């Protein structure tokens, strides 16, 4: 990091908008992909691994922080930018210094974590405001409205940045890079390359080989996840799904009959009926949210679950 960069304003290889958007899209696939893995592990053994589901955001924060700081120090770019052969540089100094490292780390790791926490909190506020309006809720309504306005403004600004970058009126394609005074270029002189012959001759350290192999596997794994995400949204995938036979409905177990029309937690009639999507059981909204805040699994089936898995039922 902070190594002199042999570039100037006249020789910068400007990436296309498609490469920049692809790198940005690749970076956004890691969080949901690892979350699916965490949910699978939690479902296999809820008693031992429910904590992984409960504190997934914090665990991903640590993992993402470790990986991103390594790539920023080693290659002066994020993991997704490195995969597409992009490097970061300061618009004023044409270097990637210590200040640029900390600002990039904040926008790549800390800001997304805080945004996800805010998004989750606002979703809970939205659910509560639909049926539990009080005089004090006017401040929550104002906060929710302000959040929506800020989010819409950011998304609109992002579109403007794309347009200005395409028209060569801006050197940055998104708001975080604009605020950081950092842009992206083709080529990364810090990337290590070696051949199989170099490994046999012992010209490369074993730690370098292992580290590079692990990180390259992570990069290609992210690209494969990006491909799967595209395929699932394509028409070919939808045709295959439509051709599959409709499965038989699951048989009702003893608990389904026992908790028919009553909450499995308070054993009373539903107050704001809310279904837990991971198990299919319905609870009172207050009962299930209070339970999930303490124990991240279904109280009936012990399947791992979080607040985001709740689905409100509107029976009127």
Wavefront OBJ file of the C-alpha trace (Angstrom):
o trace
v 0.000 0.000 0.000
v 1.080 3.591 -0.634
v 3.628 2.489 -3.206
v 4.341 5.085 -5.887
v 2.082 4.678 -8.872
v 3.624 5.177 -12.300
v 0.582 6.866 -13.801
v -0.403 10.366 -14.708
v -3.571 12.062 -15.825
v -2.617 11.494 -19.469
v -1.990 7.721 -19.380
v -4.774 6.409 -17.134
v -6.579 3.451 -18.705
v -10.217 4.279 -17.999
v -12.473 1.229 -17.308
v -15.832 0.903 -19.022
v -19.048 1.346 -17.061
v -19.856 -2.340 -17.617
v -16.668 -3.440 -15.846
v -17.339 -1.097 -12.950
v -20.940 -2.232 -12.526
v -19.861 -5.888 -12.808
v -17.274 -5.413 -10.048
v -19.862 -3.644 -7.902
v -22.374 -6.432 -8.523
v -19.806 -9.109 -7.660
v -19.072 -7.402 -4.358
v -22.789 -7.410 -3.473
v -23.098 -11.209 -3.917
v -20.836 -12.182 -1.007
v -23.185 -11.133 1.816
v -26.300 -13.103 0.686
v -24.161 -16.083 -0.394
v -22.460 -16.475 2.974
v -25.804 -15.880 4.688
v -27.289 -18.894 2.909
v -24.329 -20.961 4.119
v -24.860 -19.695 7.674
v -28.575 -20.552 7.538
v -27.766 -24.034 6.253
v -25.263 -24.640 9.055
v -27.759 -23.321 11.590
v -30.489 -25.596 10.236
v -28.237 -28.647 10.550
v -27.676 -28.097 14.264
v -29.746 -25.241 15.748
v -28.566 -25.876 19.302
v -24.879 -25.322 18.482
v -24.910 -22.986 15.498
v -27.923 -20.744 16.123
v -25.472 -18.082 17.301
v -24.039 -17.948 13.761
v -27.439 -16.930 12.417
v -28.070 -14.457 15.233
v -24.732 -12.672 14.872
v -24.229 -13.236 11.157
v -23.908 -9.513 10.377
v -21.103 -9.139 12.910
v -19.316 -12.301 11.732
v -19.524 -11.152 8.118
v -18.223 -7.740 9.197
v -15.094 -9.406 10.608
v -14.608 -11.690 7.586
v -15.237 -8.938 5.051
v -12.965 -6.577 6.954
v -10.104 -9.092 7.022
v -10.360 -9.849 3.293
v -10.858 -6.272 2.127
v -8.021 -4.861 4.203
v -5.687 -7.509 2.775
v -6.640 -6.651 -0.803
v -6.439 -2.912 -0.159
v -2.960 -3.240 1.332
v -1.698 -5.781 -1.198
v -3.379 -4.726 -4.443
v -4.756 -1.220 -3.734
v -8.261 -2.415 -4.644
v -11.174 -4.419 -3.251
v -11.524 -8.147 -3.874
v -14.090 -7.676 -6.648
v -12.069 -4.900 -8.291
v -8.958 -7.087 -8.241
v -10.843 -9.866 -10.023
v -11.665 -7.488 -12.881
v -8.107 -6.119 -12.997
v -8.945 -2.704 -11.535
v -6.876 -0.595 -9.176
v -7.621 2.451 -7.026
v -5.801 5.770 -7.099
v -6.270 9.200 -5.566
v -7.546 11.797 -8.035
v -5.122 14.422 -6.703
v -1.923 12.485 -5.973
v -2.372 9.571 -8.429
v -1.246 7.285 -5.591
v -3.048 5.058 -3.102
v -1.935 6.313 0.282
v -2.775 5.602 3.898
v -5.651 8.080 3.904
v -7.119 6.396 0.812
v -6.807 3.000 2.503
v -8.823 4.008 5.568
v -11.495 5.814 3.551
v -11.840 2.852 1.164
v -12.029 0.414 4.079
v -14.791 2.476 5.680
v -16.928 2.538 2.521
v -16.297 -1.143 1.700
v -16.801 -2.636 5.168
v -18.186 -0.320 7.849
v -20.752 1.707 5.874
v -22.478 -1.387 4.328
v -22.700 -2.959 7.805
v -24.306 0.161 9.283
v -26.673 0.440 6.309
v -27.867 -3.179 6.726
v -28.473 -2.574 10.430
v -30.418 0.600 9.654
v -32.417 -1.172 6.938
v -33.340 -3.992 9.327
v -34.338 -1.517 12.046
v -36.500 0.499 9.666
v -38.265 -2.646 8.476
v -39.165 -3.477 12.086
v -40.392 0.073 12.658
v -42.527 -0.159 9.520
v -44.133 -3.390 10.741
v -44.954 -1.922 14.160
v -46.397 1.303 12.783
v -49.009 -0.506 10.715
v -51.055 -1.561 13.727
v -49.686 0.108 16.854
v -50.008 3.838 16.213
v -49.630 6.093 19.263
v -48.860 9.757 19.814
v -45.150 8.993 20.174
v -45.157 7.156 16.850
v -45.157 10.447 14.934
v -41.400 10.647 15.508
v -40.986 7.139 14.149
v -43.084 8.040 11.115
v -40.894 11.099 10.545
v -37.753 8.988 10.868
v -39.095 6.373 8.460
v -40.084 9.047 5.945
v -36.665 10.712 6.222
v -34.972 7.366 5.664
v -37.011 6.695 2.516
v -36.229 10.161 1.159
v -32.514 9.728 1.866
v -32.464 6.286 0.231
v -34.303 7.524 -2.860
v -31.966 10.516 -3.096
v -28.933 8.241 -2.937
v -30.301 5.956 -5.664
v -31.099 8.950 -7.877
v -27.607 10.344 -7.290
v -26.151 6.987 -8.277
v -27.961 7.165 -11.632
v -26.607 10.683 -12.167
v -23.069 9.439 -11.444
v -23.463 6.690 -14.043
v -24.587 9.237 -16.635
v -21.770 11.685 -15.875
v -19.196 8.884 -16.023
v -20.524 7.664 -19.371
v -20.384 11.201 -20.761
v -16.778 11.676 -19.508
v -17.855 14.475 -17.182
v -16.803 12.592 -14.064
v -13.902 10.336 -13.140
v -15.951 8.384 -10.586
v -18.988 6.196 -11.202
v -20.520 6.139 -7.720
v -21.015 8.415 -4.735
v -18.605 6.680 -2.274
v -15.682 7.038 -4.694
v -16.678 10.649 -5.416
v -16.699 11.505 -1.700
v -13.368 9.710 -1.271
v -11.700 11.492 -4.228
v -10.719 8.045 -5.483
v -11.151 6.569 -8.943
v -10.454 3.245 -10.668
v -8.078 2.378 -13.471
v -7.145 -0.671 -15.495
v -4.138 -2.697 -14.473
v -2.692 -3.426 -11.063
v 1.117 -3.422 -10.816
v 1.021 -4.951 -7.332
v -0.469 -8.295 -8.378
v 1.892 -11.247 -7.989
v 2.178 -13.671 -10.889
v 4.107 -16.933 -10.986
v 4.087 -20.088 -13.061
v 4.014 -23.764 -12.139
v 7.711 -24.004 -13.051
v 8.514 -21.251 -10.540
v 6.794 -23.302 -7.837
v 8.767 -26.456 -8.729
v 12.085 -24.577 -8.748
v 11.299 -23.054 -5.373
v 11.340 -19.469 -6.621
v 8.069 -18.763 -4.825
v 7.443 -19.145 -1.110
v 4.887 -21.753 -0.048
v 2.959 -19.183 1.994
v 2.622 -17.002 -1.114
v 1.334 -19.939 -3.167
v -1.197 -20.981 -0.522
v -2.379 -17.438 0.116
v -2.770 -16.657 -3.573
v -4.589 -19.960 -4.184
v -7.076 -19.342 -1.376
v -7.765 -15.778 -2.452
v -8.116 -16.701 -6.130
v -10.541 -19.463 -5.129
v -12.568 -16.886 -3.214
v -12.576 -14.556 -6.228
v -13.712 -17.229 -8.680
v -16.231 -18.505 -6.140
v -17.744 -15.037 -5.998
v -17.847 -14.888 -9.787
v -19.569 -18.304 -9.870
v -22.152 -17.054 -7.368
v -22.704 -14.020 -9.561
v -23.309 -16.336 -12.524
v -25.805 -18.416 -10.522
v -27.615 -15.257 -9.464
v -27.895 -14.191 -13.106
v -29.045 -17.658 -14.190
v -31.752 -17.845 -11.526
v -33.206 -14.581 -12.819
v -32.984 -15.555 -16.471
v -35.831 -16.910 -18.599
v -34.052 -20.262 -19.065
v -34.109 -20.906 -15.324
v -37.796 -19.945 -15.111
v -38.674 -22.365 -17.921
v -36.964 -25.222 -16.090
v -38.803 -24.363 -12.873
v -42.150 -24.224 -14.686
v -41.533 -27.692 -16.133
v -41.093 -29.247 -12.693
v -44.140 -31.068 -11.262
v -45.967 -29.440 -8.377
v -44.989 -31.240 -5.148
v -47.613 -32.679 -2.819
v -48.503 -30.514 0.187
v -46.690 -31.505 3.404
v -48.562 -33.651 5.904
v -49.717 -31.911 9.061
v -47.846 -32.925 12.196
v -49.184 -33.025 15.735
v -48.045 -29.461 16.487
v -49.888 -28.085 13.463
v -53.158 -29.471 14.828
v -52.334 -28.476 18.399
v -51.598 -24.835 17.542
v -54.439 -24.338 15.082
v -55.724 -20.741 15.416
v -53.681 -20.071 18.574
v -50.210 -18.693 19.164
v -47.704 -21.453 20.112
v -46.035 -19.071 22.578
v -48.872 -17.450 24.544
v -51.573 -20.054 23.689
v -54.041 -17.238 22.978
v -55.819 -16.078 19.826
v -53.567 -14.282 17.369
v -52.903 -10.588 17.916
v -51.375 -9.282 14.679
v -50.828 -12.770 13.184
v -47.305 -13.199 11.841
v -45.902 -16.275 10.092
v -42.319 -17.436 10.464
v -41.334 -18.330 6.893
v -38.632 -20.835 7.883
v -41.092 -23.105 9.712
v -44.553 -22.029 8.491
v -46.013 -21.546 11.982
v -48.012 -18.436 12.867
v -47.568 -16.424 16.071
v -48.562 -13.142 17.630
v -46.266 -10.427 16.332
v -45.125 -9.343 19.803
v -44.596 -12.920 20.965
v -42.418 -14.038 18.064
v -40.363 -10.825 17.844
v -39.641 -10.974 21.563
v -38.622 -14.621 21.242
v -36.366 -14.100 18.197
v -34.590 -11.191 19.847
v -33.495 -13.609 22.581
v -33.264 -16.938 20.724
v -32.718 -16.994 16.921
v -34.769 -20.095 16.139
v -38.387 -21.194 15.800
v -39.877 -22.072 19.222
v -41.761 -25.029 17.700
v -39.339 -26.620 15.214
v -36.010 -25.163 16.450
v -35.163 -24.159 12.873
v -32.862 -21.085 12.765
v -34.711 -17.835 12.126
v -34.290 -14.083 12.377
v -36.600 -11.075 12.426
v -36.330 -10.696 8.658
v -38.012 -14.118 8.215
v -41.318 -12.833 9.608
v -44.287 -12.337 7.269
v -47.350 -10.393 8.409
v -50.760 -11.967 7.762
v -53.563 -9.552 6.844
v -56.778 -11.455 7.530
v -59.137 -8.470 7.201
l 1 2 3 4 5 6 7 8 9 10 11 12 13 14 15 16 17 18 19 20 21 22 23 24 25 26 27 28 29 30 31 32 33 34 35 36 37 38 39 40 41 42 43 44 45 46 47 48 49 50 51 52 53 54 55 56 57 58 59 60 61 62 63 64 65 66 67 68 69 70 71 72 73 74 75 76 77 78 79 80 81 82 83 84 85 86 87 88 89 90 91 92 93 94 95 96 97 98 99 100 101 102 103 104 105 106 107 108 109 110 111 112 113 114 115 116 117 118 119 120 121 122 123 124 125 126 127 128 129 130 131 132 133 134 135 136 137 138 139 140 141 142 143 144 145 146 147 148 149 150 151 152 153 154 155 156 157 158 159 160 161 162 163 164 165 166 167 168 169 170 171 172 173 174 175 176 177 178 179 180 181 182 183 184 185 186 187 188 189 190 191 192 193 194 195 196 197 198 199 200 201 202 203 204 205 206 207 208 209 210 211 212 213 214 215 216 217 218 219 220 221 222 223 224 225 226 227 228 229 230 231 232 233 234 235 236 237 238 239 240 241 242 243 244 245 246 247 248 249 250 251 252 253 254 255 256 257 258 259 260 261 262 263 264 265 266 267 268 269 270 271 272 273 274 275 276 277 278 279 280 281 282 283 284 285 286 287 288 289 290 291 292 293 294 295 296 297 298 299 300 301 302 303 304 305 306 307 308 309 310 311 312 313 314 315 316
